[in-house]
């Protein structure tokens, strides 16, 4: 949520910041602002709504001879999405500005204390407290004032601070909210809340840790501890992504582009990790051996949203092949119950960004209780990967669409690889089964690549009968149940249709009361171990005149006796069905949303990376 961009260097600052903010639009926001220093004075523009509204106000400032500044896109928390509440926020003098991601939990008491000292507030935000708090401690040393100010703050923050009286310096600080620096020998210094904002200018980055502060100038950076003031040596990391990977490449939407990138994301995630001849899996960065696994009695899978659905699929795989009991937890609930976790429990977190606040808090608690932690993540160097004992990276590349697509299928692939690795290390599967499963996962990207255009064409025609519905049900059994949940989530995220996912066998326990001739129900019915049960549930829906859409296995002629609306999928190993059947679920949501004229890439009220609780 929210986006921060800061720059100081030889380039004109306004175009740099605007380009960076554009590349952070996917994170979700409802207002935007920019500030830069020109002729020793701060020039500030803010606007409600999209970045385009801000750009119309800036106008001639695009060519301003300014070389230091900050930009921000805000997702409203404290205070409505208005111009007054948009960042940057100023102190009483107007010479100091702050941009901020996160939540200041004690902002109300701080605000009252500052007002009693004569500070005047002009917004409803918690962020403005920071500007006045820094002002309260500011004499002639900005980094010192920031360090003193945050001692009084409870909560999460990623900060960018600019002071007109220190005209060549930006200060950045982080606590429980992501912030990354970009460094370059000749272009200058950058700060941002996510990597894509930096990619047009540099692929050399430094990830700030919690309670760290950076002082940036055009040709230098210094990183210190917020608590002790001591200098911290940091490793510069090189990011393999490039700016072109974040462009639409001729597709109408980022979401559609990312759906079509899934075969490559799967291939990249598998590359170098599985022997096609033997099925043997190698994941060096997981840092877990067969001996380590001997001491593990249970696994907790912890995730949010789409990643939680990936965890639900992985539960079936791990228990089936690695023979380890698995519990799946929604991260926002995980740490608020009495967890029975010790050193014999492995906790596996799943997060596209590696910065998801609830998931991060969950694994920190698990580690405190003695658990070893592995993370499945798409972003090298993110907080979660740095704090975990081991990592399995997905290699999906940057995902810009808010509704996750390729990150989800890459997570499934990584989780299946991890399952095979565990099973092979524990010797709970035979060599023959390793070969069979290895070939199945290696073949799935080609199958999807071959089928994508056909599936999209078929669904774009099919949705004409369903796109204007107000409600939708998705149902499935076994491995298809989590995909029903994921399909329903995608539809509600981007089309704003109320949709729910259910285990097919649960219909008779309540939801079947909703079914009538106006209720569309998408049923996933692959020819798998629970096929006959699934067909029985579908027949129950048909008997109640439900408007059925079936997604099933090619050659299954029985489905034609149930409905005319069928999408046939090629027959694959049944453990690959969750990956394959995700594709029509995604495309159904995409086609319905575009038919309804919705903003597919930036759906209302949503953020790509949820970095506050």
N, C-alpha and C positions, 0 to 999 in steps of 0.2 A: 504494500500500500504506500501511497505517496512517493514522490520522486525528488531527489536532490541532485543538482549539478552545480559544481563550482569550478572556476578556471582562473588562473593567472599565468600570463605568458605573452609572447609577441603577437599572437593573432587577435583580431577584433573579437571582443568577448561576447557580444550579443548573438551573433550567428552561432558561435560555439555552444552557448548555453541553450539556445532554442533547439538546435539539432539534438543535443543531449536529452532535452525534455521530450522531444518527439519520440525518441527511442525508449523512453520510459512510460509512454502513454498506456501501454498494455497493463501496467500495474494498477490502473484504475484511479480516477481522480474526479473532482468536481469544481476545482478552481485552480488558477495558476498565477505565478508572479515571477518577476525578475528584478534584480537590482545590480547596478554597476557604478563604478567610481569614475567621474569625469570632472576635470578641473577642481579636484579636491572636494567634490560634493557628491553625495549619493543620489542617484537617479533611480526612481522606483516606479514600476508599472505592475498593476494587479488586475485580474478580471475573473468574474464568475464564469463557470462553464469550461468549455474546451479550450485548448491551446490556441486555436484559431482566433478566439475572442481577444486573447492577449496580444496576438500578433497584429491585429488591426489597430490596437492602441499604441503599439510601439512605433509603427510606421517608419519615420525617418531615422529613428534611433538604431536601426539595423546597421547603419554605417558610422555610428558614433565611434570616435577615436578613443575607446576605452579598452583596457586590457586586463581588468580584474572584475569579477562579479559572481553572483549566485543566482540560481533559479530553483523553482519549486513547483511541483504539482501536488495539490492537497486533496486528500480524501477525508471528508468532514468527520470529526469525532466530537470535539468540544466546540459547539457553535455551528450555525447553519452554513451552507456553502455560499457565502456572500463575498463581495469584494473586500469588505472590512475585515473579514476573517481569513482571507487569503494571505499566504506568506509572500515575501518576507515581512517580518514584524520588527518594529523599531523601538528604541528606548525613548526616553523623554526628550533627549537632545536632537534626535533624528540623525545623529552621526554614526550610530551603531545599528546593524541589522542582523537578524537571526533567521535561518530556515531550520526546520525541525521535523523529523519523523519520530513517531513514538507517542507515549502518553505520560505526562507528568502527573502522578497520582496524588501528590500533595499540593497541586497548583492552587486550590482554593485558599488554604491557610497561608501559602506564600503570597498570594495576591493581596490578601487582607493586610498582611504585615507590610508589604511594599506600599500599599495605598496609605497606610498610617504614616509612612515616612515621606509622603508627598508625591509618590509616583502616580501618573495619570494613565489609565488604560483606555484603549480605543477599540478593543475587540473582545469577543467572548472566549477566545482560545486559551488553552493552557500554555501554548508556545510563547505568547507575549510575556508571560512571567519570566521566561529565560532572558529576554532582552533586558528587562528592568533589573533582574538579579545580577547580570553581568555588569550593567551600568553601576550598580551599587558598590561593586568591588573594583571598578576600573579607575586607575590613576594614570599610569603611562605604560602599563605592561598588559597587553591584551591576553596572551596565553595564561598569565597568572590570574587574571580576573575570571577567565573561563573556568580554570581549575578551582578557584575558590567558590564560584557560583554553584557549580554542580555538586559540591559537597552538601548543599542544602536540598538537593533534588532527590525525590523518591520516584522511581519509575524507569521507563525506557526512553532512550534518546539517541538519535543520530543528528549531529549539529553541524551547521556551517555558519561561521561568524565573520563579518566584515566590519571594519572600523575605519571611518574616513581619515582619522588621524594616524593611522598605520597603513598607508595607502598601497603598500606592495605585499601585503600579507593576508592570507586566509587561514582561519583556524577551524579544524574539524575535530569532533569528539564523538565517541561511541559508547553506548551502554545498552545492550540487549536490543539493538536495532542495527541492521547491516549498513556498513559504510566501507567503500573501497576507494583507494587512491590510484590514479593513473600517473605514471612518470614517463618522461621523455627527455632525451638529451637536448633537443632543439625546439620542441613545440611548447614546452611549459609544464605546469603541474595541474592535475585535475582531482576532483573528488566527485563521487556519485554514490547513489544508493544501490546501483546495480551495474553490472559489467557492460551491457549494451550501449549505455550512454558514452562510454569511453572508446568503443571500438573504431569509430572513424578516425581517431587520432593516435591511439597507442594500444598495444596488446601487452604492455608491461604494467602489472598491477600489484598493489600491496593491500592485503585485507587487514583492516584494523580489528583488533580484539576488543572485548568489553573492557571498559575503563582505560582506554587509550586515547591520546590526543595527538593530532598532527598539526604542525605549523608549516604552511606551504608558501613558497615564493616562486617566482618564474623559473628559477634555476636551482632550487633546493627544497628539501623537505627534512623535517626532524620529527621523530615520533617519540613520545614520552608517556610514562604512566600518569594517569590522572590523579592517582593517590599519592605517589611518592615524588613525582617530578623527574624520575630517573629516565635517561635515554634508553629506548628499546631498539635493539637491532632487529630488523625485519627482512625477510627474504622476498625479493622481487620475483613474482611468478609470471610466466608467459602463457597467455590464453590462446588456445588454438582457434577459437571462433574468429570470424572476421565480419566486417560490416555488411558484406554482401549476403551473409547468411541470415540477416535480419530483414532483408528486403522481400517484397511479395513475389518477385520473379515472374510477373505476368498473371498471377492468380488474383481473383477478385478480392479475396480476403486472406489474411494470415492463417486463419483457421483451416481454410481449404488447402492452402499450401502445406501446412503442417500435417494434415491428414494424408496428403500424397507423399510426404517425406517419411512416412512410417516404415516402409520397407528398408530405406537407407538407415534410419535410426536403429532398426532391429539388427541389421548387418553390422553396423558400427559397434553396437553393444556386445555382439557375439565375437567380434574380430579378435583373434589371438587368444581367445579364452577356452576354446573347445576344439579338440582334435577330431576332424571329420571321420577319421578311420576307426577310432576307438571310442569316441564319445567322452573321453576323459576331459574334465574341466580343470582349468588352472586359473585361480584368482589371487595373485600374490598379495594385493592390497587388502584382502579380507583379514589377514593376520590371525587366522584360526586354522588349526591343524586337527587331524583326527584325534590326537591325544587330548587337545583342548575340548573337543566335543564329548569325550567320554564323561566329563564332569557336568554336562548340561542335562538337566531333567526336564526343562520346559523352555519354550520360547514365547516371548511377548512380541507381537507385531503392533507397532504404534504409528498412527498416521492420521491425517485429516482429509476429508473430501474425497476426491478422486483417488488419492494415494491409499486411503482406507479401503476402497474397493479392490485395489491391487492386493492389499494385505489379505482380504477375504479369499481371493483366489489362491494366494500362496499357502494359506492354511490347509486347503485340500491337498496341494502338491506335497508340502513338507511332511504332513502326517502320513500320506500314502507311501512316499518313497524314503524319507529319512527316518520315519518312525519316531518322531519327537512330538509330544503334545504341544499344541499351539493355542494361545489365546490372542484374540484380535481386539484391540482397544482403539476407540476414537481418542485422539491425543488430548482433546479438551476435557475429557472425563477421566483420563488415565490417572492423573496425579491427585484427584480429589476423592479417591477411595482408599481404603486400607490395603495397600499393595502387599502381597505375599511374595516378595522378591528378595533373593539373596544371591550368593556367588554361584549357585547352581542354575541360575536363570540367565538366559541370553535375551537381550532386548534389541530388536531390530526396528529402526526408524526408517520411514519412507517419506521423502520430500523432494519435489522437483528442485526447489531453490536452495534447500539446505538452511533456510533461515526461518521456517515456519515457527512462530512463537510458541504455540502450544506443544508441538512435537519436540522442540528444543528443550523446553522446560521439563517435559516428560523424561527424556533420556538423561538429563542432569539428575533428576530424582532417582532414576534407576541406578545410575552409577554410584550415587551416595549410599544406596542400599546394597551395593556389592555386585551388581550385575555387570557383565561385559556388554558392550554396545557395538553393534554394526549399523551402518547407515547405508541406505540405497539413495543415491543422489545424482543430480545432473550437473551440478556446478562445482568444479574443482576449486578447492580452497575455501568453500563456504564454511560457516561456523559449525554446522553439524558434522562435516567431514573432519574438521580439525579436532573436535572434541570426542569423536568416536574412537573406539579401539581398532576398528577396521572399517573399510569402505568397499562397496561395490558401485562403481560409477556406471551410470547410464551414459551413453554417448549420443544423445538426441540432438545436440546443438541447441542454440537459443530458441525457446518457445515463446512467441510474442502474443498469440491469441490467449485471452484470459481463460477460456474453457480449455482445459488440458486435453490433448489428443496424443501426439507422438511421445510426450513424456510418460503417459500412462502405459502405452504398449511397450515402451522401452523398460519401464519398471517391471512389467510382467515378465519380460525376457530376462532381466537381471535376477528376478526372484526365482525363475525356473532354473537358471544357471546355478544359483546359490543352492537350490534344492538338490540338483544333481551333484554338486560339489560335496554337500553334507552327506548325501547317500553313499557316494563313492568313498569318502573318508571313513564313514562308519561301516562300510561294506554291507549295507542293507539292500543293495541291488546287485544283480549279476552283471558280468561283462556284456552279455548279450542285451540286457535291458538298457545298459548305458549306450550301446551302439544305436539301439532302436530310438531312444529318446533324443540322443544327440542328433541323429538324422532328422527327426521330426522338427526340432527347433531350428535347425539350419535351413530346412526347406520352407519354413513358413513365410519368410520375407519375399521369396519369389512368387509364392502363391498369392499373397496380398497384392504384390505389384501387378500381376497379371489380371487380377479381378477388379481392381479399384475402378477403372472407367465404366465397366459394365454395371457394377453395383450402383454407382452414382447415377447413371442414366436411368436405370430401372426405378430407383427410389425417387428421382425428380419427377417421374410420371405418376408414381403411386401416391405421392403426398397430396395431389390435387383433391383427393377425397377426404383428407384429414387435417390439412394445415390450419383450418379455422376452428378446430376443436378447442374446447375450454379445459378439458381434462383428458388424461392419458394414463393408461396402466402399462407397465412393462413387467413381464413374468418370465421366470426360468427356474430350473431345478439344478442342483448340484453345482458344477462349475459355471453354469449359465446364470445362476442366481445373482452373483456379484455383477455380472455384465448387465443384467436387468436393472440393477440399482444404478450403475454407471450411465446407462442409456437414459433413464429417467432424469438423472441429475443434469446431463447435457441438455436435454430438451427444456427443462425449466430454466436453466442458466441463460440460454441464448434466445429462446423464443417466448419466454414468460408464460408458457402454458403450464398449468398445474399438472405435474406428473409424479407418479409414485412407482417404485419398483417393489415387487413382492416375490417371495418364493412361491412357486406355483401351487404347492400343497397347502399354502396358507390362505388361498382364496376363500375356501369354504369356512374359514374361521373369522369372517367379517367382511372383507373387501368385495366378495361376490354380490353383496347387497347393492353395490354401486352399478353393476353391469346392466345395461339396457342397449337398445338399438343405436343410441347416440354416443356410447362410450367406446372409443378406440382402445384396443388392447394389442400390444406387440408381444408375441410369444416367441421365445427362443427354443426351438425344438430340434436340435441336432440329433442324429442317430448315435446316441451314446448309451452309457449304462443305465440311465434313467429315462430313456426315450418313451417306453410304454406308459410310464407314470405321467410324463409330460403330455402325451397325447390324450390321456384320460382327462387331465385338467383342461386342456383346450376344448375337448368335447363338451365339458360342463359349461364353458363360456359360450360356445356355439348354441347350446340349448337355451340360453338366456338372451339370445339375439345380440351378443356382443359383436362389435365391428372388428374382426380379427385381421391382424397382419402377422403372418408366420415367416420366420427365418429358419430355414431347415437345410437338410443335406440334399445335394443334387441327386436325382433319381428316386427320391421319396415321393412316389405318385399318390400316396394316401393323403397328403396334404391338400391336394386339389379337390378332395371330397369335402373339405372343411371350409375353404375360402378361396376366392380368386386372387387375393392379395398375398403373394408369396415371393420371397426373395430366396433363391437357392444359392447355397454356398458349396464350394468344392469339399469333398470328403477328405479330412486330414486326421491325424492321430487325435484321439479325443481330448488329450491333455493340451492340445493346441487350440481347441475350440474357443476358449476365452479370448485369445489374441485375435483370431480370425473374426469372431462374431462381434467384436468391438467395432469393426469397420462399418457395417451397415447401421449400427446404432448411432455412431457418430454422424454418418452421412444423412440419416433420417432427420436428426436434430438440425444439422446445417441447412438442409434443403427447406425444411419447414420454416426455420427462422428467416432465411433470405426471402422466401415467398411472402412472409408477413412483414417484410421491410424492417427487420430488427437490426440493431448494430451488433453484428456477429462477433467482432473482435473485442469490443469494449462494452459488454452488457452492463446495464444500469446497476448501480449499487455494489458491483463486484470489484475485487482487486486481485491481481495475479498472485502476489506474494503477501500472505497475511502475517505481518511482522509485529502485530500487537495482539494481546489476548482478547 
